[in-house]
């Protein structure tokens, strides 16, 4: 069998040479009330649409090398890895569906959330005009597309979560979540008699296996599963998306859940669904689980399915105002 190697991506120097940020740009964190984050967020979006995180690339390559040479699974993963290289080289979107645009903003006291929201919306509209984002925001009933990815009421899209914290500096995480993988997400209420799933980790396992089995390849497998145990119907789904920001291979801080994630990933990869549903041993790249508190009467398992093109990135404005992308 011919082993697949990690693709040669453009150097960090090349990526930075194409940045929309002026050379030497720094944020003035001493004046949070008047801080303008539009340009660094535009650059965050530009990089996220075209460059897959290294942990995802490494996982794709590792799983490709486990597939039978010449199989549909191996050939499909080869095509995915080739796509990663071409998108990076041409600074073009990894997928035609640039998804729902979701942000998490963690900031110190004094930052105007209203102003930052306006700046992020401006950045999203600008990136849409440059074709780094596809206009994916439409009116639900008529299907009318405003063409700029803006919900005119300012609440539905882009999605922006804020969290005030004690630490200095600002962190902005972005996720581009495609419609196909969003469609195969699921939420279960335990106990679930049809699955024989009770209110325990064994019941959670049955829900996850059921969701992946029903999804088949329709979520653009191999998928990455974000799972929230507990919460309510809203907070559970929010947490199940946020947990996908975790890097593949990173340990769950709860040893019990860490072992559960690893074991379940192995089990799901015996289902035979494979990349894009073509069969094979790579149905998921990972399972990421978070436990939440819940109301005694309710037990929800919320599952967000992320496609293989897991586009996410962090923008960190450190204590000196430097913009770091990771």
C-alpha positions as a LaTeX table, in Angstrom:
\begin{tabular}{lrrr}
\hline
Residue & $x$ (\AA) & $y$ (\AA) & $z$ (\AA) \\
\hline
Unk1 & 0.00 & 0.00 & 0.00 \\
Unk2 & 1.25 & 3.48 & $-0.94$ \\
Unk3 & 1.19 & 5.72 & 2.11 \\
Unk4 & $-0.28$ & 9.18 & 1.80 \\
Unk5 & 1.93 & 11.97 & 3.12 \\
Unk6 & 0.92 & 15.19 & 4.78 \\
Unk7 & 0.25 & 17.81 & 2.08 \\
Unk8 & 2.70 & 20.65 & 1.60 \\
Unk9 & 0.76 & 23.77 & 2.50 \\
Unk10 & 1.91 & 27.29 & 1.78 \\
Unk11 & 4.27 & 28.71 & 4.37 \\
Unk12 & 3.07 & 30.95 & 7.17 \\
Unk13 & 5.10 & 33.76 & 5.58 \\
Unk14 & 3.12 & 33.35 & 2.33 \\
Unk15 & $-0.17$ & 33.33 & 4.20 \\
Unk16 & 0.78 & 36.50 & 6.08 \\
Unk17 & 1.96 & 38.19 & 2.88 \\
Unk18 & $-1.64$ & 38.01 & 1.63 \\
Unk19 & $-3.11$ & 39.40 & 4.83 \\
Unk20 & $-5.60$ & 42.27 & 4.67 \\
Unk21 & $-4.07$ & 43.66 & 7.86 \\
Unk22 & $-1.51$ & 46.45 & 7.32 \\
Unk23 & 2.02 & 45.40 & 8.20 \\
Unk24 & 2.70 & 45.98 & 11.89 \\
Unk25 & $-1.00$ & 46.34 & 12.76 \\
Unk26 & $-1.76$ & 46.27 & 16.47 \\
Unk27 & $-4.93$ & 46.66 & 18.49 \\
Unk28 & $-5.00$ & 49.44 & 21.05 \\
Unk29 & $-6.26$ & 47.45 & 24.02 \\
Unk30 & $-5.95$ & 50.49 & 26.27 \\
Unk31 & $-8.98$ & 51.96 & 24.50 \\
Unk32 & $-11.45$ & 49.08 & 24.37 \\
Unk33 & $-14.46$ & 51.36 & 23.95 \\
Unk34 & $-13.21$ & 52.51 & 20.54 \\
Unk35 & $-11.49$ & 49.33 & 19.37 \\
Unk36 & $-12.22$ & 48.42 & 15.73 \\
Unk37 & $-11.94$ & 44.68 & 15.03 \\
Unk38 & $-13.27$ & 44.74 & 11.47 \\
Unk39 & $-9.96$ & 44.15 & 9.66 \\
Unk40 & $-8.63$ & 41.36 & 11.91 \\
Unk41 & $-12.00$ & 39.58 & 11.64 \\
Unk42 & $-11.93$ & 39.87 & 7.84 \\
Unk43 & $-8.50$ & 38.25 & 7.92 \\
Unk44 & $-9.80$ & 35.56 & 10.30 \\
Unk45 & $-12.56$ & 34.68 & 7.84 \\
Unk46 & $-10.17$ & 34.72 & 4.86 \\
Unk47 & $-7.87$ & 32.21 & 6.51 \\
Unk48 & $-10.64$ & 30.00 & 7.87 \\
Unk49 & $-12.40$ & 29.50 & 4.55 \\
Unk50 & $-9.28$ & 28.31 & 2.77 \\
Unk51 & $-7.02$ & 26.60 & 5.31 \\
Unk52 & $-8.06$ & 23.50 & 7.24 \\
Unk53 & $-6.69$ & 23.13 & 10.81 \\
Unk54 & $-3.58$ & 20.98 & 11.04 \\
Unk55 & $-5.14$ & 18.46 & 13.43 \\
Unk56 & $-7.93$ & 17.78 & 10.91 \\
Unk57 & $-5.43$ & 17.35 & 8.07 \\
Unk58 & $-3.32$ & 14.95 & 10.11 \\
Unk59 & $-6.39$ & 12.90 & 11.02 \\
Unk60 & $-7.52$ & 12.69 & 7.38 \\
Unk61 & $-4.07$ & 11.47 & 6.31 \\
Unk62 & $-3.82$ & 8.96 & 9.17 \\
Unk63 & $-7.23$ & 7.47 & 8.40 \\
Unk64 & $-6.56$ & 7.40 & 4.66 \\
Unk65 & $-3.50$ & 5.25 & 5.34 \\
Unk66 & $-5.68$ & 2.76 & 7.21 \\
Unk67 & $-7.98$ & 2.23 & 4.22 \\
Unk68 & $-7.42$ & $-0.47$ & 1.59 \\
Unk69 & $-5.34$ & 0.76 & $-1.34$ \\
Unk70 & $-7.52$ & 1.52 & $-4.37$ \\
Unk71 & $-10.75$ & 1.39 & $-2.37$ \\
Unk72 & $-13.47$ & 3.99 & $-2.68$ \\
Unk73 & $-12.68$ & 5.10 & 0.86 \\
Unk74 & $-8.98$ & 5.65 & 0.11 \\
Unk75 & $-9.72$ & 7.41 & $-3.19$ \\
Unk76 & $-12.30$ & 9.68 & $-1.54$ \\
Unk77 & $-9.90$ & 10.65 & 1.24 \\
Unk78 & $-7.20$ & 11.29 & $-1.40$ \\
Unk79 & $-9.59$ & 13.70 & $-3.12$ \\
Unk80 & $-10.33$ & 15.46 & 0.16 \\
Unk81 & $-6.61$ & 15.90 & 0.88 \\
Unk82 & $-6.02$ & 17.19 & $-2.67$ \\
Unk83 & $-8.85$ & 19.66 & $-2.12$ \\
Unk84 & $-7.13$ & 20.88 & 1.05 \\
Unk85 & $-3.94$ & 21.59 & $-0.90$ \\
Unk86 & $-5.67$ & 23.40 & $-3.78$ \\
Unk87 & $-7.83$ & 25.58 & $-1.52$ \\
Unk88 & $-4.78$ & 26.64 & 0.47 \\
Unk89 & $-2.70$ & 27.31 & $-2.64$ \\
Unk90 & $-5.36$ & 29.45 & $-4.35$ \\
Unk91 & $-6.80$ & 31.03 & $-1.17$ \\
Unk92 & $-10.23$ & 29.79 & $-2.21$ \\
Unk93 & $-13.00$ & 28.24 & $-0.09$ \\
Unk94 & $-12.45$ & 24.61 & 0.93 \\
Unk95 & $-16.10$ & 23.94 & 0.13 \\
Unk96 & $-18.68$ & 25.76 & $-1.97$ \\
Unk97 & $-20.91$ & 25.76 & 1.12 \\
Unk98 & $-19.16$ & 28.17 & 3.46 \\
Unk99 & $-21.87$ & 27.42 & 5.97 \\
Unk100 & $-23.47$ & 29.23 & 8.83 \\
Unk101 & $-20.90$ & 31.66 & 10.26 \\
Unk102 & $-20.59$ & 31.29 & 14.04 \\
Unk103 & $-18.40$ & 33.38 & 16.37 \\
Unk104 & $-17.44$ & 33.13 & 20.02 \\
Unk105 & $-16.00$ & 36.39 & 21.43 \\
Unk106 & $-14.23$ & 36.28 & 24.82 \\
Unk107 & $-13.27$ & 39.72 & 26.07 \\
Unk108 & $-12.42$ & 41.79 & 29.16 \\
Unk109 & $-14.69$ & 44.37 & 30.79 \\
Unk110 & $-15.02$ & 47.60 & 28.82 \\
Unk111 & $-15.47$ & 46.22 & 25.31 \\
Unk112 & $-18.71$ & 47.30 & 23.63 \\
Unk113 & $-20.51$ & 44.15 & 22.52 \\
Unk114 & $-22.86$ & 46.27 & 20.40 \\
Unk115 & $-19.95$ & 47.82 & 18.48 \\
Unk116 & $-18.14$ & 44.50 & 18.07 \\
Unk117 & $-21.31$ & 42.93 & 16.73 \\
Unk118 & $-21.56$ & 45.72 & 14.13 \\
Unk119 & $-17.90$ & 45.21 & 13.20 \\
Unk120 & $-18.27$ & 41.44 & 12.81 \\
Unk121 & $-21.35$ & 41.91 & 10.64 \\
Unk122 & $-19.43$ & 44.40 & 8.49 \\
Unk123 & $-16.57$ & 41.90 & 8.16 \\
Unk124 & $-18.92$ & 39.09 & 7.13 \\
Unk125 & $-20.59$ & 41.28 & 4.50 \\
Unk126 & $-17.18$ & 42.33 & 3.13 \\
Unk127 & $-15.97$ & 38.72 & 2.92 \\
Unk128 & $-19.17$ & 37.79 & 1.12 \\
Unk129 & $-18.58$ & 40.54 & $-1.45$ \\
Unk130 & $-15.07$ & 39.13 & $-2.00$ \\
Unk131 & $-16.49$ & 35.59 & $-2.47$ \\
Unk132 & $-14.64$ & 34.24 & 0.55 \\
Unk133 & $-18.10$ & 33.45 & 1.90 \\
Unk134 & $-21.09$ & 32.28 & $-0.11$ \\
Unk135 & $-24.32$ & 34.22 & 0.59 \\
Unk136 & $-26.03$ & 31.55 & 2.70 \\
Unk137 & $-28.54$ & 33.62 & 4.67 \\
Unk138 & $-32.05$ & 33.55 & 3.18 \\
Unk139 & $-35.53$ & 34.52 & 4.33 \\
Unk140 & $-37.13$ & 31.32 & 5.61 \\
Unk141 & $-40.53$ & 31.41 & 3.90 \\
Unk142 & $-39.79$ & 33.19 & 0.63 \\
Unk143 & $-36.21$ & 31.97 & 0.20 \\
Unk144 & $-35.22$ & 35.52 & $-0.74$ \\
Unk145 & $-31.46$ & 36.05 & $-0.47$ \\
Unk146 & $-30.23$ & 39.53 & 0.52 \\
Unk147 & $-26.85$ & 38.57 & $-0.99$ \\
Unk148 & $-24.67$ & 39.73 & 1.90 \\
Unk149 & $-25.09$ & 37.01 & 4.57 \\
Unk150 & $-26.93$ & 39.48 & 6.79 \\
Unk151 & $-30.07$ & 38.79 & 8.75 \\
Unk152 & $-31.56$ & 42.33 & 8.52 \\
Unk153 & $-32.81$ & 42.05 & 12.10 \\
Unk154 & $-29.26$ & 41.42 & 13.30 \\
Unk155 & $-29.96$ & 38.35 & 15.41 \\
Unk156 & $-30.01$ & 35.23 & 13.26 \\
Unk157 & $-26.89$ & 35.47 & 11.10 \\
Unk158 & $-24.02$ & 35.67 & 11.62 \\
Unk159 & $-24.32$ & 33.95 & 14.99 \\
Unk160 & $-22.28$ & 35.70 & 17.70 \\
Unk161 & $-21.76$ & 34.50 & 21.28 \\
Unk162 & $-20.15$ & 36.85 & 23.82 \\
Unk163 & $-18.41$ & 36.00 & 27.08 \\
Unk164 & $-16.88$ & 38.59 & 29.41 \\
Unk165 & $-13.86$ & 37.33 & 31.33 \\
Unk166 & $-11.17$ & 38.51 & 33.74 \\
Unk167 & $-8.18$ & 37.73 & 31.49 \\
Unk168 & $-6.63$ & 40.52 & 29.40 \\
Unk169 & $-6.65$ & 40.31 & 25.62 \\
Unk170 & $-9.41$ & 39.19 & 23.29 \\
Unk171 & $-10.10$ & 35.81 & 21.72 \\
Unk172 & $-12.46$ & 35.32 & 18.79 \\
Unk173 & $-13.22$ & 31.80 & 17.58 \\
Unk174 & $-14.98$ & 31.16 & 14.30 \\
Unk175 & $-16.71$ & 28.08 & 12.89 \\
Unk176 & $-18.10$ & 27.68 & 9.39 \\
Unk177 & $-20.77$ & 24.98 & 9.66 \\
Unk178 & $-22.15$ & 23.64 & 6.41 \\
Unk179 & $-25.84$ & 23.00 & 5.87 \\
Unk180 & $-25.45$ & 19.32 & 5.03 \\
Unk181 & $-23.79$ & 18.41 & 8.32 \\
Unk182 & $-26.17$ & 20.67 & 10.24 \\
Unk183 & $-29.11$ & 18.76 & 8.77 \\
Unk184 & $-28.00$ & 15.47 & 10.31 \\
Unk185 & $-27.53$ & 16.80 & 13.84 \\
Unk186 & $-29.93$ & 15.31 & 16.37 \\
Unk187 & $-31.32$ & 15.70 & 19.86 \\
Unk188 & $-32.62$ & 12.85 & 22.02 \\
Unk189 & $-34.70$ & 12.84 & 25.20 \\
Unk190 & $-33.83$ & 10.03 & 27.56 \\
Unk191 & $-35.10$ & 7.52 & 28.35 \\
Unk192 & $-35.73$ & 6.55 & 24.70 \\
Unk193 & $-37.66$ & 3.28 & 24.57 \\
Unk194 & $-37.15$ & 2.67 & 20.84 \\
Unk195 & $-33.38$ & 2.54 & 21.36 \\
Unk196 & $-33.43$ & 0.94 & 24.79 \\
Unk197 & $-31.50$ & 4.00 & 25.94 \\
Unk198 & $-31.61$ & 4.91 & 29.63 \\
Unk199 & $-30.34$ & 7.93 & 31.52 \\
Unk200 & $-26.71$ & 6.89 & 31.67 \\
Unk201 & $-23.57$ & 6.86 & 29.53 \\
Unk202 & $-24.73$ & 3.64 & 27.90 \\
Unk203 & $-27.90$ & 5.41 & 26.80 \\
Unk204 & $-25.86$ & 8.32 & 25.44 \\
Unk205 & $-23.79$ & 5.83 & 23.42 \\
Unk206 & $-26.91$ & 4.35 & 21.85 \\
Unk207 & $-28.13$ & 7.83 & 20.83 \\
Unk208 & $-24.83$ & 8.70 & 19.16 \\
Unk209 & $-24.66$ & 5.42 & 17.25 \\
Unk210 & $-28.26$ & 5.91 & 16.11 \\
Unk211 & $-27.56$ & 9.47 & 14.89 \\
Unk212 & $-24.50$ & 8.41 & 12.88 \\
Unk213 & $-26.30$ & 5.40 & 11.42 \\
Unk214 & $-29.18$ & 7.60 & 10.27 \\
Unk215 & $-26.81$ & 10.22 & 8.84 \\
Unk216 & $-24.91$ & 7.67 & 6.71 \\
Unk217 & $-22.72$ & 9.81 & 4.42 \\
Unk218 & $-25.14$ & 12.72 & 4.16 \\
Unk219 & $-23.22$ & 14.90 & 6.61 \\
Unk220 & $-20.11$ & 14.72 & 4.37 \\
Unk221 & $-18.42$ & 12.05 & 6.43 \\
Unk222 & $-16.01$ & 11.38 & 7.97 \\
Unk223 & $-17.69$ & 13.49 & 10.59 \\
Unk224 & $-16.64$ & 15.05 & 13.86 \\
Unk225 & $-19.28$ & 14.75 & 16.56 \\
Unk226 & $-19.87$ & 17.39 & 19.19 \\
Unk227 & $-22.02$ & 15.96 & 21.98 \\
Unk228 & $-23.59$ & 17.72 & 24.95 \\
Unk229 & $-25.06$ & 15.62 & 27.74 \\
Unk230 & $-27.67$ & 17.57 & 29.72 \\
Unk231 & $-28.63$ & 21.22 & 29.59 \\
Unk232 & $-31.92$ & 22.20 & 27.99 \\
Unk233 & $-32.90$ & 22.03 & 24.32 \\
Unk234 & $-31.20$ & 25.33 & 23.49 \\
Unk235 & $-28.06$ & 25.29 & 25.64 \\
Unk236 & $-27.40$ & 21.63 & 24.78 \\
Unk237 & $-27.17$ & 22.36 & 21.07 \\
Unk238 & $-25.08$ & 25.49 & 21.71 \\
Unk239 & $-22.58$ & 23.50 & 23.77 \\
Unk240 & $-22.50$ & 20.65 & 21.24 \\
Unk241 & $-21.27$ & 23.11 & 18.61 \\
Unk242 & $-18.80$ & 24.87 & 20.88 \\
Unk243 & $-17.12$ & 21.59 & 21.87 \\
Unk244 & $-16.18$ & 21.05 & 18.19 \\
Unk245 & $-13.67$ & 23.88 & 18.66 \\
Unk246 & $-11.56$ & 21.39 & 20.62 \\
Unk247 & $-8.63$ & 19.96 & 18.69 \\
Unk248 & $-8.81$ & 16.33 & 17.61 \\
Unk249 & $-6.58$ & 14.22 & 19.81 \\
Unk250 & $-6.81$ & 16.55 & 22.79 \\
Unk251 & $-7.79$ & 14.87 & 26.04 \\
Unk252 & $-11.16$ & 15.41 & 27.60 \\
Unk253 & $-10.56$ & 16.87 & 31.09 \\
Unk254 & $-12.94$ & 14.23 & 32.49 \\
Unk255 & $-11.10$ & 10.86 & 32.35 \\
Unk256 & $-14.38$ & 8.95 & 32.15 \\
Unk257 & $-15.53$ & 10.95 & 29.14 \\
Unk258 & $-12.07$ & 10.81 & 27.57 \\
Unk259 & $-12.19$ & 7.00 & 27.58 \\
Unk260 & $-15.77$ & 7.13 & 26.31 \\
Unk261 & $-14.76$ & 9.37 & 23.36 \\
Unk262 & $-11.91$ & 7.09 & 22.30 \\
Unk263 & $-13.92$ & 3.88 & 22.59 \\
Unk264 & $-16.93$ & 5.29 & 20.76 \\
Unk265 & $-14.78$ & 6.61 & 17.91 \\
Unk266 & $-13.46$ & 3.07 & 17.41 \\
Unk267 & $-16.96$ & 1.62 & 17.50 \\
Unk268 & $-18.40$ & 4.12 & 15.02 \\
Unk269 & $-15.62$ & 3.32 & 12.59 \\
Unk270 & $-16.78$ & $-0.31$ & 12.46 \\
Unk271 & $-20.18$ & 0.69 & 11.00 \\
Unk272 & $-18.87$ & 0.50 & 7.43 \\
Unk273 & $-20.38$ & 3.83 & 6.36 \\
Unk274 & $-17.03$ & 5.35 & 5.41 \\
Unk275 & $-16.13$ & 8.63 & 3.67 \\
Unk276 & $-19.17$ & 10.20 & 2.00 \\
Unk277 & $-21.05$ & 6.95 & 2.66 \\
Unk278 & $-18.97$ & 4.96 & 0.13 \\
Unk279 & $-17.96$ & 2.32 & 2.68 \\
Unk280 & $-14.73$ & 1.80 & 4.56 \\
Unk281 & $-13.31$ & 2.16 & 8.04 \\
Unk282 & $-13.40$ & 5.95 & 8.38 \\
Unk283 & $-16.88$ & 7.07 & 9.36 \\
Unk284 & $-15.83$ & 9.63 & 12.00 \\
Unk285 & $-12.61$ & 11.44 & 12.80 \\
Unk286 & $-13.52$ & 11.95 & 16.43 \\
Unk287 & $-16.16$ & 12.31 & 19.14 \\
Unk288 & $-16.00$ & 15.29 & 21.52 \\
Unk289 & $-18.25$ & 15.21 & 24.59 \\
Unk290 & $-19.23$ & 17.75 & 27.23 \\
Unk291 & $-21.40$ & 17.16 & 30.31 \\
Unk292 & $-23.79$ & 19.86 & 31.54 \\
Unk293 & $-26.12$ & 20.17 & 34.51 \\
Unk294 & $-29.80$ & 19.66 & 33.77 \\
Unk295 & $-33.31$ & 19.90 & 35.20 \\
Unk296 & $-34.16$ & 16.70 & 37.15 \\
Unk297 & $-37.12$ & 16.03 & 34.83 \\
Unk298 & $-35.13$ & 16.32 & 31.61 \\
Unk299 & $-32.21$ & 14.43 & 30.11 \\
Unk300 & $-31.20$ & 15.61 & 26.64 \\
Unk301 & $-28.40$ & 14.37 & 24.42 \\
Unk302 & $-27.62$ & 17.01 & 21.78 \\
Unk303 & $-25.44$ & 16.00 & 18.84 \\
Unk304 & $-23.87$ & 18.40 & 16.36 \\
Unk305 & $-22.37$ & 16.67 & 13.34 \\
Unk306 & $-19.44$ & 18.47 & 11.69 \\
Unk307 & $-18.31$ & 17.53 & 8.19 \\
Unk308 & $-14.73$ & 16.50 & 7.37 \\
Unk309 & $-14.05$ & 20.10 & 6.27 \\
Unk310 & $-14.11$ & 21.31 & 9.85 \\
Unk311 & $-13.32$ & 24.98 & 9.31 \\
Unk312 & $-12.47$ & 26.69 & 12.56 \\
Unk313 & $-9.81$ & 29.12 & 13.76 \\
Unk314 & $-8.96$ & 31.42 & 16.66 \\
Unk315 & $-7.97$ & 35.06 & 16.51 \\
Unk316 & $-6.04$ & 36.06 & 19.64 \\
Unk317 & $-5.23$ & 39.68 & 20.42 \\
Unk318 & $-2.52$ & 39.31 & 23.05 \\
Unk319 & $-1.63$ & 41.76 & 25.79 \\
Unk320 & 0.39 & 43.91 & 23.40 \\
Unk321 & $-2.32$ & 44.01 & 20.73 \\
Unk322 & $-0.67$ & 41.65 & 18.26 \\
Unk323 & $-3.10$ & 39.64 & 16.11 \\
Unk324 & $-2.30$ & 35.92 & 16.28 \\
Unk325 & $-4.13$ & 33.32 & 14.19 \\
Unk326 & $-4.15$ & 29.71 & 15.28 \\
\hline
\end{tabular}
